[in-house]
Amino acid sequence: MQKAVRDVKEQGCNALVVFLGNFGPETPETLIAKHFDGPCMFVAAGRSYITVDLVYQSVDQLRGMPLLDLAHPPVVYPLAFMGLLYDADGLCPAEKMEERLKSAIDRYDELLEQYGLSEAA
């Protein structure tokens, strides 16, 4: 585990995505998060969930122009869409979010056609 952390740091990686396959978070692979000092995302097969966040620089960050880093992180504002159910962690089933987005795009296309407009370039 320590060698894996050392190897990714030597390659200049500052974040990790760990694929767990069909296994849950209790596998040994999740221990890498304890030894890695950057953000880690774990991905598992099975049902997918989505969260949508608005990520932006605060007014003070825009004025002072510090580089965004772990000491100066951006502001993160979680977005929720009416009519979608979220779990305790603020996650929505991916297929429900995809259905909502497809519905919005389809409606947009209908409006373009209805008013004889073309898409904005």
C-alpha positions in Angstrom: 0.0 0.0 0.0 2.8 2.4 1.0 4.6 1.6 -2.2 1.5 2.3 -4.3 1.1 5.7 -2.6 4.8 6.5 -3.2 4.6 5.4 -6.9 1.6 7.7 -7.6 3.2 10.6 -5.8 6.4 10.2 -7.8 4.3 10.3 -11.0 2.9 13.7 -9.9 -0.6 12.5 -9.1 -2.5 14.7 -6.6 -5.8 12.8 -6.7 -6.8 9.1 -6.9 -9.7 7.2 -8.4 -9.8 3.6 -7.0 -12.0 1.1 -8.9 -13.4 -1.5 -6.4 -15.1 -3.7 -9.0 -18.1 -5.6 -7.6 -16.8 -5.3 -4.1 -17.9 -2.8 -1.4 -15.9 -0.3 0.6 -14.7 -2.8 3.1 -12.0 -4.1 0.8 -8.3 -3.6 1.5 -8.0 -1.2 -1.5 -9.8 1.5 0.4 -7.0 1.7 2.9 -5.0 3.8 0.4 -7.1 6.8 1.4 -5.5 6.7 4.9 -2.0 7.0 3.4 -2.7 9.3 0.5 -2.9 13.0 1.4 -5.0 14.1 -1.6 -8.6 13.5 -2.6 -9.6 9.9 -3.3 -12.7 8.8 -5.2 -13.9 5.2 -5.0 -15.9 3.7 -7.8 -17.7 0.4 -7.6 -19.7 -1.6 -10.1 -23.4 -1.8 -9.6 -25.8 1.1 -9.2 -24.5 4.5 -10.0 -25.3 7.7 -8.1 -24.8 11.3 -9.0 -24.5 14.6 -7.2 -24.4 17.9 -9.0 -22.4 20.7 -7.3 -21.9 24.3 -8.3 -18.1 24.9 -7.8 -16.9 28.5 -8.0 -14.4 31.0 -6.6 -15.7 33.2 -3.8 -15.6 37.0 -4.2 -12.6 37.2 -1.8 -10.8 34.7 -3.9 -11.6 36.6 -7.1 -10.3 39.8 -5.5 -7.2 38.3 -4.0 -6.5 36.0 -6.9 -4.9 33.2 -4.8 -4.4 29.9 -6.6 -7.1 27.4 -5.8 -5.5 24.5 -3.9 -6.2 22.6 -0.7 -5.4 25.7 1.4 -7.7 27.8 -0.8 -10.5 25.5 -2.0 -13.3 26.7 -4.2 -16.8 27.2 -2.7 -19.0 24.1 -3.3 -22.8 24.5 -3.4 -24.7 21.3 -3.8 -27.7 21.6 -6.2 -30.9 19.6 -5.8 -33.5 19.2 -8.6 -37.2 19.3 -7.7 -38.9 15.9 -8.1 -35.7 13.8 -7.7 -35.2 11.8 -4.6 -31.8 12.0 -2.8 -30.3 9.7 -0.2 -28.8 10.9 3.1 -25.5 11.7 1.4 -27.2 14.0 -1.2 -26.8 11.4 -4.0 -29.5 10.7 -6.7 -29.6 7.5 -8.7 -27.8 8.2 -12.0 -30.6 6.8 -14.2 -33.1 9.3 -12.7 -30.8 12.2 -13.2 -30.2 11.1 -16.8 -33.9 10.8 -17.4 -34.4 14.4 -16.1 -31.6 15.8 -18.2 -32.9 14.0 -21.3 -36.4 15.3 -20.7 -35.0 18.9 -20.4 -33.0 18.5 -23.6 -36.0 17.1 -25.5 -38.2 19.9 -24.3 -35.5 22.5 -25.4 -35.5 20.8 -28.9 -39.3 21.0 -29.0 -39.2 24.7 -28.2 -36.6 25.3 -30.9 -38.8 23.5 -33.4 -42.0 25.2 -32.3 -40.6 28.7 -32.7 -38.6 27.9 -35.8 -35.3 28.7 -34.1 -31.9 27.1 -34.6 -29.5 26.2 -31.8 -27.2 28.9 -30.5 -23.7 28.5 -31.9 
